[in-house]
Amino acid sequence: MSGEQGAQRAVPYYCPFCASEDLWPAGEHHGQWECRSCARGFALRFVGLSREVTP
């Protein structure tokens, strides 16, 4: 883990460009993926909450 408590890995199920499910981890950094159908690479990262959550 990167040292952040509660950090979880985000796993994409579809390529954001061609919607293929042929995705593989790629790159040297966490969150980088490659689509073997359209040969594009992309990265996922959590930016933060868009609004305050109240119970």
N, C-alpha and C positions, 0 to 999 in steps of 0.2 A: 504494500500500500504506500501511497505517497506521503503518509504522515498525517493526513487529514482524518479526523475521527468521523466515522459514519460515511466515508466516501465509498461509493459503489460504482461498479463498472457499468457503463451504458453500452448496450449491445444493439446495433441496428438490425432490423429484420429485412429491410428493403433498401436498395440503392436509391438515394434521393434524386438521381438523374434518370435512370432507366427502369426503376422499380424491380430489378432482378433480385433474387435471393442468393446469388452466387457471391457472397461477401467473405473476405478473409482479413484477419488482422495484418496490418502492414506498417512500415515505418519504424523508426527508432523510439517514438514516444507513445505513451498510452493514449488510446482513443483514435488512432489512425487506422483507416480501413481502405481496402481496395476492392473494387468491383471487377470481377474477371469477365463479366459480360460486355461491359462498355469501356473497360480499361481506364476508368477514372479512379482517382484517389480522393479521399475526403477525411475530415476529422470531426469528432464529436467532443463537446466539452460542456459542462454544466456552468452556466453563467450566474444563476441565482434565482430566487423566487421573484415573480413579477408583482406579487402583492402580499401583504401580511396575512398570514393564516391564523384565524381565531378558532378555538375549539367550540 
